[in-house]
């Protein structure tokens, strides 16, 4: 079964091949009519292909080709479609380009026969091939259509497969809430039909979503991965053991457990090397290189990254090439080779922009802003910073829209169910009224009671939705780490205060500030220390602010302060107090030589400023402060 998507974890490739052949075989095992002698031959060939799918993909492909040839001579169109689907998936795992015409021919035959199940199978195969060819946007469309066809077919196995694929695609594109919904539904279907392979896959895919840095449920993800590791070790599935180890390493890396993560990466790499799985070896090399960069070992990391990149380029894997060039850019930046780093990032930006992938565009723009700033190109650094914020805002907007959509669907479904229940009660009441007047009165009383219960339930649901909405709004407006207003809330406050100040002819100023060399703190001490530094800065700043001022975290290590009724000169005094407070603060986990400082930009609103113009001037002043040596204040 083509399942979820490879991101920074190779499991989304390795799990695919056995499931592709396994579910295609399930389809083949249910022909439209009882198989004759040739049908039995096809079944035997496909069973043998399934047994070899992990050990020898090339042999599995050869068997699928023989099965297709026998099915062609059988005169059984349904058997031929099933065999061609196995062939399509087996081909895609080895040569994605060659799989596309097989999928096209299969779709034509399936549509002619109005075979919704087979249509879904071939759409999944075509989506898989398109993804491997570096076209995840086109692949996503195929998976959406596959779910629709699987729903029409009413086959739980095919629907589970299509939902798993669509869930993986949505995860890849940053639609996490929708991804979890699809994968949970696929898991439930696999449990219902007793598909152990599908259960393992969907559990792994769910864990992948939880371990994404934008979701951050790392402990939950590691628990799932360790469960899968035990099952794979017990079954002697070495390739899947390597996958589980790699995924555990990835989640531990995101948690900041760098030494443990490196050990797990190396264990996975040893298994992949012994298996001769060069694609997974390359992914392991890239991941080890990325981790070494985080540990401040860029020189040691670069050979690992170069080996991985060489393989991805040679194999024509544009998607992995783009991701690996982001990794190499970070290593080159750390080594002071800024021009080469920018070249790598420009390549990655072109690819992910063409794929309309805000998730990876955010990574590219963040790295680009740092590289440009390190090279003294402040205007370009600012432009990259703005692009990073836009990409992050789009991801946040998608998450909010998906949460709202899910709540709306839940409410509408419950409301419809209640309406249907009330209608049934009313019909029963009318029927009884024709037979017995006394029964009518009894049913009327029952109807009143049930109606009261219905409205009570509806009111409770409405109250629950209101409470959920309030909680979601609070969460959407608060920065999880520091507890202060997040970017959305502080921007809303600035917009209101700026409009009011301009209407009343009053003054307003803003201060944009950024933690100096924050990436170095993360690289040297780990992200958990970086998080504590940000919290300490937030506390120090909050204590120094005037009562009318508001401060919010814009993202990463960047903050914004809004000062209503304040002229630029007074705002600069406030900024100096903040700078001194941060500089004098003690951080137990950071060496004294690594003193934590901030660079601040001050701007006063003009009568015709809008929010964007005011922030642009404040950010520009902040970047000039960095360019002039950091730990200072510059006024716009």
C-alpha positions as CSV (number, residue, x, y, z in Angstrom):
1,X,0.0,0.0,0.0
2,X,1.4,3.4,-0.8
3,X,1.1,5.0,2.6
4,X,2.4,8.2,4.2
5,X,5.0,10.5,2.8
6,X,8.8,10.6,3.3
7,X,9.7,13.8,5.1
8,X,12.9,13.8,7.2
9,X,12.1,10.1,8.1
10,X,12.7,7.3,5.6
11,X,10.0,5.1,7.1
12,X,7.5,6.7,4.8
13,X,9.4,5.1,1.9
14,X,10.3,1.8,3.4
15,X,6.9,1.0,4.7
16,X,5.4,1.7,1.3
17,X,6.8,-1.2,-0.7
18,X,5.5,-4.2,1.3
19,X,2.1,-2.5,1.8
20,X,1.8,-1.7,-1.9
21,X,2.3,-5.3,-2.9
22,X,0.3,-6.6,0.1
23,X,-2.8,-4.6,-0.6
24,X,-2.5,-5.1,-4.3
25,X,-2.4,-8.8,-3.6
26,X,-5.6,-8.4,-1.4
27,X,-7.3,-6.8,-4.4
28,X,-6.1,-9.6,-6.6
29,X,-7.4,-12.2,-4.2
30,X,-11.0,-11.0,-4.8
31,X,-11.6,-11.4,-8.5
32,X,-15.0,-10.7,-10.0
33,X,-15.6,-14.4,-10.6
34,X,-14.1,-17.7,-9.3
35,X,-10.6,-18.1,-10.8
36,X,-9.9,-20.9,-13.2
37,X,-6.6,-22.5,-13.7
38,X,-4.9,-19.4,-15.0
39,X,-6.4,-17.4,-12.1
40,X,-4.8,-19.8,-9.7
41,X,-1.4,-19.4,-11.5
42,X,-1.7,-15.6,-11.2
43,X,-2.5,-15.9,-7.5
44,X,0.5,-18.2,-6.9
45,X,2.8,-15.8,-8.7
46,X,1.6,-12.8,-6.7
47,X,1.8,-14.7,-3.5
48,X,5.5,-15.4,-4.3
49,X,6.0,-11.8,-5.2
50,X,4.6,-10.8,-1.8
51,X,7.0,-13.1,0.0
52,X,9.9,-11.5,-1.8
53,X,8.8,-7.9,-1.7
54,X,11.3,-6.9,1.1
55,X,14.1,-9.2,0.4
56,X,14.3,-8.8,-3.4
57,X,12.2,-6.0,-5.0
58,X,13.6,-6.8,-8.5
59,X,12.5,-10.4,-8.2
60,X,9.1,-9.3,-6.9
61,X,8.8,-7.1,-10.0
62,X,9.7,-9.9,-12.3
63,X,7.0,-12.1,-10.7
64,X,4.4,-9.4,-11.1
65,X,5.3,-9.1,-14.7
66,X,4.8,-12.8,-15.2
67,X,1.5,-12.7,-13.4
68,X,0.3,-9.9,-15.6
69,X,1.2,-11.8,-18.7
70,X,-0.7,-14.9,-17.5
71,X,-3.7,-12.7,-16.5
72,X,-3.7,-11.2,-20.0
73,X,-4.1,-14.6,-21.5
74,X,-6.9,-15.6,-19.1
75,X,-9.6,-13.5,-20.6
76,X,-10.6,-12.3,-17.2
77,X,-10.6,-8.4,-17.1
78,X,-11.0,-8.2,-13.3
79,X,-8.0,-10.6,-12.8
80,X,-5.9,-8.6,-15.3
81,X,-6.7,-5.3,-13.5
82,X,-5.7,-6.8,-10.1
83,X,-2.4,-8.1,-11.6
84,X,-1.7,-4.8,-13.3
85,X,-2.1,-3.0,-10.0
86,X,0.5,-5.2,-8.3
87,X,2.7,-4.6,-11.3
88,X,2.2,-0.8,-11.1
89,X,3.1,-0.6,-7.4
90,X,6.1,-2.9,-7.8
91,X,7.4,-0.9,-10.8
92,X,6.9,2.4,-9.0
93,X,9.1,1.2,-6.1
94,X,12.0,0.7,-8.6
95,X,11.3,3.1,-11.5
96,X,8.6,5.8,-10.9
97,X,8.6,7.0,-14.5
98,X,7.9,3.6,-15.8
99,X,4.9,3.2,-13.4
100,X,3.0,6.1,-14.8
101,X,1.9,4.6,-18.1
102,X,0.9,1.4,-16.3
103,X,-1.3,3.5,-13.9
104,X,-2.8,5.4,-16.9
105,X,-3.7,2.1,-18.7
106,X,-5.1,0.6,-15.5
107,X,-7.3,3.7,-14.9
108,X,-8.7,3.6,-18.4
109,X,-9.7,0.0,-18.1
110,X,-11.1,0.4,-14.6
111,X,-13.2,3.4,-15.6
112,X,-14.5,1.6,-18.6
113,X,-15.6,-1.3,-16.3
114,X,-16.9,1.2,-13.7
115,X,-14.7,-0.6,-11.1
116,X,-14.4,2.0,-8.3
117,X,-12.1,-0.2,-6.2
118,X,-9.7,-0.7,-9.0
119,X,-9.8,3.0,-9.8
120,X,-8.8,3.9,-6.3
121,X,-5.9,1.4,-6.5
122,X,-4.5,2.9,-9.6
123,X,-4.9,6.4,-8.4
124,X,-2.9,5.5,-5.3
125,X,-0.2,4.0,-7.5
126,X,0.0,7.1,-9.7
127,X,0.1,9.3,-6.7
128,X,3.0,7.3,-5.3
129,X,4.9,7.5,-8.5
130,X,4.3,11.3,-8.8
131,X,5.6,11.8,-5.2
132,X,8.8,9.8,-6.0
133,X,9.3,12.0,-9.0
134,X,9.3,15.1,-6.8
135,X,5.7,16.2,-7.5
136,X,4.0,16.0,-4.1
137,X,1.4,18.6,-5.1
138,X,0.2,16.5,-8.0
139,X,0.3,13.4,-5.8
140,X,-2.0,15.0,-3.3
141,X,-4.7,15.4,-5.9
142,X,-4.5,11.7,-6.8
143,X,-4.9,10.7,-3.2
144,X,-7.9,13.0,-2.8
145,X,-9.5,11.3,-5.8
146,X,-8.5,7.9,-4.5
147,X,-10.4,8.4,-1.2
148,X,-13.5,9.5,-3.2
149,X,-13.4,6.3,-5.3
150,X,-12.7,4.1,-2.3
151,X,-15.7,5.6,-0.5
152,X,-17.8,4.8,-3.6
153,X,-16.5,1.2,-3.7
154,X,-17.5,0.6,-0.1
155,X,-14.4,-1.6,0.4
156,X,-12.9,-1.0,3.9
157,X,-9.4,-2.3,2.9
158,X,-9.1,0.0,-0.1
159,X,-10.6,2.9,1.9
160,X,-8.0,2.4,4.7
161,X,-5.2,2.5,2.1
162,X,-6.5,5.6,0.5
163,X,-7.0,7.4,3.8
164,X,-3.5,6.5,5.0
165,X,-2.1,7.9,1.8
166,X,-4.1,11.1,2.0
167,X,-3.2,11.5,5.6
168,X,0.5,11.2,4.8
169,X,0.1,13.7,2.0
170,X,-1.6,16.2,4.4
171,X,1.0,15.7,7.0
172,X,3.7,16.5,4.4
173,X,1.9,19.7,3.4
174,X,1.6,20.8,7.0
175,X,-2.2,20.0,7.4
176,X,-1.6,18.2,10.7
177,X,-5.1,18.1,12.1
178,X,-6.6,16.7,8.9
179,X,-3.7,14.2,8.7
180,X,-4.4,12.8,12.1
181,X,-8.1,12.5,11.3
182,X,-7.4,10.5,8.2
183,X,-4.8,8.3,9.9
184,X,-7.0,7.6,12.9
185,X,-9.8,6.5,10.6
186,X,-7.5,4.3,8.6
187,X,-6.2,2.7,11.8
188,X,-9.7,2.0,13.0
189,X,-10.5,0.3,9.6
190,X,-7.4,-1.8,9.7
191,X,-8.3,-3.0,13.2
192,X,-11.8,-3.8,12.0
193,X,-10.6,-5.9,9.1
194,X,-7.7,-7.5,11.0
195,X,-4.9,-6.0,8.8
196,X,-1.8,-6.2,11.0
197,X,0.5,-4.7,8.4
198,X,-1.9,-1.7,7.9
199,X,-2.2,-1.2,11.6
200,X,1.6,-1.0,12.0
201,X,1.8,1.4,9.1
202,X,-0.9,3.8,10.3
203,X,0.5,3.7,13.8
204,X,3.9,4.7,12.4
205,X,2.4,7.4,10.3
206,X,0.5,8.8,13.3
207,X,3.7,8.9,15.3
208,X,5.4,10.7,12.4
209,X,2.8,13.5,12.7
210,X,3.2,13.8,16.4
211,X,7.0,14.0,16.1
212,X,6.8,16.9,13.6
213,X,8.4,20.1,15.0
214,X,5.2,22.0,14.4
215,X,3.2,19.5,16.5
216,X,5.9,18.7,19.1
217,X,4.3,15.7,20.8
218,X,7.7,14.0,21.0
219,X,7.2,11.7,24.0
220,X,3.9,10.4,22.5
221,X,5.7,9.8,19.2
222,X,8.6,8.0,20.8
223,X,6.2,5.7,22.7
224,X,4.6,4.6,19.4
225,X,8.0,4.1,17.7
226,X,9.3,2.0,20.5
227,X,6.2,-0.2,20.4
228,X,6.8,-0.7,16.7
229,X,10.5,-1.4,17.3
230,X,9.6,-4.3,19.6
231,X,7.1,-5.8,17.1
232,X,9.6,-5.5,14.2
233,X,12.4,-7.0,16.2
234,X,10.2,-9.9,17.3
235,X,9.2,-10.5,13.6
236,X,12.8,-10.3,12.4
237,X,12.0,-7.4,10.0
238,X,15.4,-5.8,9.9
239,X,14.5,-3.0,7.4
240,X,11.6,-2.0,9.7
241,X,13.8,-2.2,12.7
242,X,16.1,0.4,11.1
243,X,13.1,2.5,10.3
244,X,11.9,2.5,13.9
245,X,15.4,3.3,15.2
246,X,15.7,6.2,12.8
247,X,12.3,7.6,13.8
248,X,13.2,7.3,17.5
249,X,16.4,9.2,16.8
250,X,14.6,11.9,14.9
251,X,12.1,12.5,17.7
252,X,14.9,12.5,20.3
253,X,16.8,15.0,18.2
254,X,13.8,17.3,18.2
255,X,13.6,17.0,22.0
256,X,17.3,18.0,22.2
257,X,18.6,14.6,23.3
258,X,21.5,14.9,20.8
259,X,23.8,12.1,22.1
260,X,21.1,9.5,22.3
261,X,19.7,10.5,18.9
262,X,23.2,10.1,17.3
263,X,23.5,6.6,18.8
264,X,20.1,5.6,17.3
265,X,20.9,7.1,13.9
266,X,24.2,5.1,13.8
267,X,22.4,1.9,14.7
268,X,19.9,2.4,12.0
269,X,22.6,3.2,9.5
270,X,24.5,0.0,10.3
271,X,21.4,-2.0,9.5
272,X,20.6,-0.1,6.3
273,X,24.2,-0.5,5.1
274,X,24.1,-4.3,5.7
275,X,20.8,-4.5,3.8
276,X,22.3,-2.5,0.9
277,X,19.5,0.0,1.1
278,X,21.3,3.0,-0.4
279,X,18.4,5.4,-0.3
280,X,17.9,4.9,3.4
281,X,21.7,5.0,4.0
282,X,21.7,8.4,2.3
283,X,18.9,9.7,4.5
284,X,20.7,8.4,7.5
285,X,23.9,10.2,6.4
286,X,22.0,13.5,5.9
287,X,20.4,13.2,9.3
288,X,23.7,12.5,11.1
289,X,25.2,15.5,9.3
290,X,22.3,17.7,10.3
291,X,22.7,16.6,14.0
292,X,26.4,17.2,14.0
293,X,25.8,20.8,12.7
294,X,23.5,21.4,15.6
295,X,26.2,20.2,17.9
296,X,28.6,22.8,16.4
297,X,30.6,20.2,14.5
298,X,30.1,21.5,11.0
299,X,33.5,20.3,9.6
300,X,32.7,16.8,10.8
301,X,29.2,17.0,9.4
302,X,29.9,18.2,5.9
303,X,31.3,14.8,4.5
304,X,28.2,13.0,5.7
305,X,25.9,15.5,4.0
306,X,28.0,15.5,0.8
307,X,27.7,11.7,0.5
308,X,23.9,11.9,1.0
309,X,23.6,14.7,-1.5
310,X,25.7,12.8,-4.1
311,X,23.3,9.9,-3.9
312,X,20.1,12.0,-4.1
313,X,21.4,13.9,-7.2
314,X,22.5,10.7,-8.9
315,X,19.1,9.0,-8.3
316,X,17.2,12.0,-9.6
317,X,15.4,12.5,-6.2
318,X,14.7,16.2,-6.4
319,X,12.7,16.4,-3.2
320,X,15.5,14.8,-1.1
321,X,18.1,16.9,-2.9
322,X,16.3,20.1,-2.0
323,X,16.0,19.0,1.7
324,X,19.7,18.0,1.8
325,X,20.8,21.3,0.3
326,X,19.0,23.1,3.2
327,X,21.1,20.9,5.6
328,X,24.3,21.6,3.7
329,X,23.6,25.3,3.7
330,X,23.5,25.3,7.5
331,X,26.9,23.5,7.6
332,X,28.4,25.9,5.1
333,X,27.0,28.9,7.1
334,X,28.7,27.6,10.2
335,X,32.0,27.3,8.3
336,X,31.7,30.8,7.0
337,X,31.1,29.8,3.4
338,X,28.1,32.1,3.1
339,X,27.9,32.4,-0.7
340,X,27.7,28.7,-1.1
341,X,25.1,28.4,1.6
342,X,22.9,31.0,-0.1
343,X,23.2,29.1,-3.4
344,X,21.9,26.0,-1.8
345,X,19.0,27.8,-0.1
346,X,18.0,29.5,-3.4
347,X,17.8,26.0,-5.0
348,X,15.6,24.7,-2.2
349,X,13.4,27.8,-2.2
350,X,12.7,27.4,-6.0
351,X,11.7,23.8,-5.5
352,X,9.5,24.2,-2.4
353,X,7.9,27.3,-3.8
354,X,6.9,25.4,-7.0
355,X,5.5,22.7,-4.7
356,X,3.6,25.3,-2.7
357,X,5.0,23.9,0.6
358,X,5.0,26.5,3.3
359,X,6.4,24.1,5.8
360,X,9.8,23.8,4.1
361,X,9.6,27.4,2.8
362,X,9.6,28.5,6.4
363,X,12.8,26.4,7.0
364,X,14.5,27.9,3.9
365,X,13.6,31.5,4.8
366,X,14.7,31.2,8.4
367,X,18.1,29.8,7.3
368,X,18.3,32.5,4.5
369,X,17.7,35.3,7.0
370,X,20.5,34.0,9.2
371,X,22.9,33.6,6.3
372,X,22.1,37.1,4.8
373,X,22.5,38.7,8.3
374,X,25.8,37.0,8.9
375,X,27.0,38.4,5.5
376,X,25.9,41.9,6.4
377,X,23.2,41.9,3.8
378,X,20.6,43.5,6.1
379,X,17.9,44.3,3.5
380,X,18.0,40.8,2.1
381,X,18.0,39.4,5.7
382,X,14.9,41.5,6.5
383,X,13.1,40.3,3.3
384,X,13.9,36.7,4.2
385,X,12.7,37.3,7.8
386,X,9.4,38.7,6.4
387,X,9.0,35.7,4.1
388,X,9.6,33.3,7.0
389,X,6.9,35.0,9.1
390,X,4.5,34.8,6.1
391,X,5.1,31.0,5.8
392,X,4.7,30.5,9.5
393,X,1.5,32.5,9.5
394,X,0.1,30.4,6.6
395,X,0.8,27.2,8.6
396,X,-0.9,28.7,11.7
397,X,-3.8,29.8,9.6
398,X,-4.2,26.3,8.1
399,X,-4.2,24.8,11.6
400,X,-6.8,27.2,12.9
401,X,-9.0,26.6,9.8
402,X,-8.8,22.8,10.2
403,X,-9.7,23.0,14.0
404,X,-12.7,25.3,13.2
405,X,-13.8,23.0,10.3
406,X,-13.6,19.9,12.5
407,X,-15.7,21.5,15.2
408,X,-18.3,22.7,12.7
409,X,-18.6,19.2,11.2
410,X,-19.0,17.6,14.7
411,X,-21.7,20.1,15.6
412,X,-23.6,19.7,12.3
413,X,-23.5,15.9,12.6
414,X,-24.8,15.9,16.2
415,X,-27.5,18.4,15.2
416,X,-28.6,16.3,12.3
417,X,-28.8,13.2,14.4
418,X,-30.9,15.1,17.0
419,X,-33.3,16.3,14.2
420,X,-33.7,12.8,12.8
421,X,-34.4,11.5,16.3
422,X,-37.1,14.1,16.9
423,X,-38.6,13.3,13.5
424,X,-38.8,9.6,14.3
425,X,-40.5,10.4,17.6
426,X,-43.0,12.7,15.9
427,X,-43.9,10.0,13.3
428,X,-44.4,7.4,15.9
429,X,-46.6,9.8,17.8
430,X,-48.8,10.4,14.8
431,X,-49.2,6.7,14.0
432,X,-50.3,5.8,17.5
433,X,-52.7,8.7,17.6
434,X,-54.7,7.1,14.8
435,X,-55.2,4.0,16.8
436,X,-55.7,5.1,20.4
437,X,-56.4,8.5,21.9
438,X,-55.1,7.5,25.3
439,X,-51.9,6.3,23.6
440,X,-51.7,9.7,21.9
441,X,-51.7,11.5,25.3
442,X,-49.0,9.1,26.6
443,X,-46.8,9.7,23.5
444,X,-47.4,13.4,23.8
445,X,-46.0,13.4,27.3
446,X,-43.1,11.2,26.2
447,X,-42.5,13.6,23.3
448,X,-42.5,16.6,25.7
449,X,-40.0,14.8,27.9
450,X,-37.8,13.8,25.0
451,X,-38.1,17.3,23.5
452,X,-37.0,18.8,26.8
453,X,-34.1,16.4,26.9
454,X,-33.2,17.2,23.3
455,X,-33.1,20.9,23.9
456,X,-31.2,20.4,27.1
457,X,-28.6,18.3,25.2
458,X,-28.5,20.9,22.4
459,X,-27.9,23.6,25.0
460,X,-25.2,21.6,26.6
461,X,-23.6,21.0,23.2
462,X,-23.8,24.7,22.4
463,X,-22.2,25.6,25.8
464,X,-19.5,23.0,25.3
465,X,-18.7,24.4,21.9
466,X,-18.6,28.0,23.3
467,X,-16.2,26.8,26.0
468,X,-14.1,25.0,23.4
469,X,-14.1,28.1,21.2
470,X,-12.9,30.2,24.2
471,X,-10.2,27.7,25.0
472,X,-9.1,27.5,21.4
473,X,-9.0,31.3,21.2
474,X,-6.9,31.6,24.4
475,X,-4.5,28.9,23.0
476,X,-4.4,30.7,19.6
477,X,-3.5,34.0,21.3
478,X,-0.9,32.7,23.7
479,X,2.7,31.7,23.1
480,X,3.1,28.2,24.6
481,X,6.7,28.6,25.7
482,X,6.7,32.0,27.4
483,X,3.0,32.4,28.3
484,X,3.0,35.9,26.8
485,X,0.9,37.1,23.8
486,X,1.8,35.4,20.6
487,X,2.4,37.1,17.2
488,X,-1.3,37.1,16.3
489,X,-2.4,38.7,19.7
490,X,0.3,41.4,19.8
491,X,-0.4,42.3,16.2
492,X,-4.1,42.6,16.9
493,X,-3.3,44.9,19.9
494,X,-0.9,47.0,17.8
495,X,-3.6,47.3,15.0
496,X,-6.2,48.5,17.5
497,X,-3.9,50.9,19.4
498,X,-2.4,52.4,16.2
499,X,-5.9,53.1,14.8
500,X,-7.0,54.7,18.1
501,X,-3.9,56.8,18.4
502,X,-4.2,58.1,14.8
503,X,-7.9,58.9,15.3
504,X,-7.2,60.8,18.6
505,X,-4.0,62.4,17.4
506,X,-1.9,60.7,20.1
507,X,1.6,59.2,20.0
508,X,2.5,55.5,19.8
509,X,5.9,53.8,19.5
510,X,7.1,50.2,19.1
511,X,10.3,48.3,20.0
512,X,11.4,45.3,18.0
513,X,14.1,43.2,19.6
514,X,15.9,40.0,18.9
515,X,18.2,37.8,21.0
516,X,21.8,38.1,19.8
517,X,23.5,34.9,18.7
518,X,20.6,32.8,19.8
519,X,21.4,30.0,17.3
520,X,24.8,29.7,18.9
521,X,23.2,29.2,22.3
522,X,20.9,26.4,20.9
523,X,23.9,24.8,19.1
524,X,26.1,24.9,22.2
525,X,23.7,24.0,24.9
526,X,20.6,22.5,23.2
527,X,17.1,23.7,22.5
528,X,16.0,23.1,26.1
529,X,18.5,25.6,27.3
530,X,17.5,28.0,24.5
531,X,13.9,27.7,25.7
532,X,14.9,28.6,29.3
533,X,16.8,31.6,28.0
534,X,13.8,32.9,26.1
535,X,11.6,32.4,29.2
536,X,14.1,34.3,31.4
537,X,14.2,37.2,28.9
538,X,10.4,37.3,28.7
539,X,10.3,37.6,32.6
540,X,12.9,40.3,32.7
541,X,11.3,42.3,30.0
542,X,7.8,42.0,31.5
543,X,9.0,43.4,34.8
544,X,10.5,46.5,33.2
545,X,7.6,47.5,31.0
546,X,5.2,50.4,31.8
547,X,1.6,49.4,32.8
548,X,0.2,50.5,29.4
549,X,2.7,48.6,27.3
550,X,2.3,45.2,25.9
551,X,4.9,42.7,24.8
552,X,4.5,39.6,22.5
553,X,6.7,36.9,21.0
554,X,6.7,37.3,17.2
555,X,8.4,33.9,16.7
556,X,11.7,32.2,17.4
557,X,13.9,34.7,19.4
558,X,12.1,37.8,18.1
559,X,9.8,40.0,20.3
560,X,7.7,43.1,19.8
561,X,6.7,45.8,22.4
562,X,3.8,48.2,21.8
563,X,3.9,51.5,23.8
564,X,0.6,53.5,23.4
565,X,0.9,57.2,24.2
566,X,4.7,57.1,24.0
567,X,7.1,59.3,21.9
568,X,10.3,57.9,20.4
569,X,12.6,59.5,23.1
570,X,10.6,57.8,25.9
571,X,10.5,54.5,24.0
572,X,14.3,54.6,23.7
573,X,14.5,55.0,27.5
574,X,12.3,52.0,27.9
575,X,14.4,50.1,25.4
576,X,17.6,50.9,27.4
577,X,16.0,49.7,30.6
578,X,15.1,46.4,28.8
579,X,18.6,46.0,27.3
580,X,20.2,46.5,30.7
581,X,17.8,44.1,32.4
582,X,18.5,41.4,29.9
583,X,22.3,41.9,29.9
584,X,22.4,41.7,33.7
585,X,20.2,38.6,34.0
586,X,21.9,35.4,35.0
587,X,21.4,32.1,33.1
588,X,22.5,29.1,35.1
589,X,22.8,26.8,32.0
590,X,24.8,29.3,29.9
591,X,28.5,30.0,30.5
592,X,29.4,33.5,31.7
593,X,31.4,34.0,28.5
594,X,28.3,33.5,26.5
595,X,26.5,36.6,28.0
596,X,22.9,36.9,26.7
597,X,22.1,40.2,25.0
598,X,19.5,41.7,22.7
599,X,19.5,44.2,19.8
600,X,16.6,46.6,19.8
601,X,15.0,48.8,17.1
602,X,12.7,51.7,18.1
603,X,10.1,53.4,15.8
604,X,7.5,56.0,16.5
605,X,4.3,55.8,14.4
606,X,3.7,58.6,11.8
607,X,0.2,59.9,11.2
608,X,-0.1,57.9,7.9
609,X,1.6,54.7,9.1
610,X,-0.1,51.4,8.9
611,X,1.0,48.3,10.9
612,X,3.2,46.9,8.2
613,X,5.0,50.2,7.6
614,X,5.6,50.8,11.3
615,X,7.0,47.2,11.8
616,X,9.2,47.5,8.8
617,X,10.9,50.6,10.2
618,X,11.3,49.0,13.6
619,X,12.7,45.8,12.1
620,X,15.0,47.8,9.9
621,X,16.3,49.6,13.0
622,X,16.8,46.3,14.8
623,X,18.8,44.8,12.0
624,X,21.0,48.0,11.9
625,X,21.6,47.5,15.6
626,X,22.8,44.0,14.9
627,X,25.0,45.3,12.0
628,X,26.6,47.8,14.3
629,X,27.8,45.3,16.8
630,X,24.6,44.0,18.6
631,X,23.7,44.7,22.3
632,X,22.5,48.2,21.4
633,X,19.5,50.3,20.4
634,X,18.9,52.0,17.1
635,X,16.0,54.4,16.4
636,X,14.3,54.4,13.0
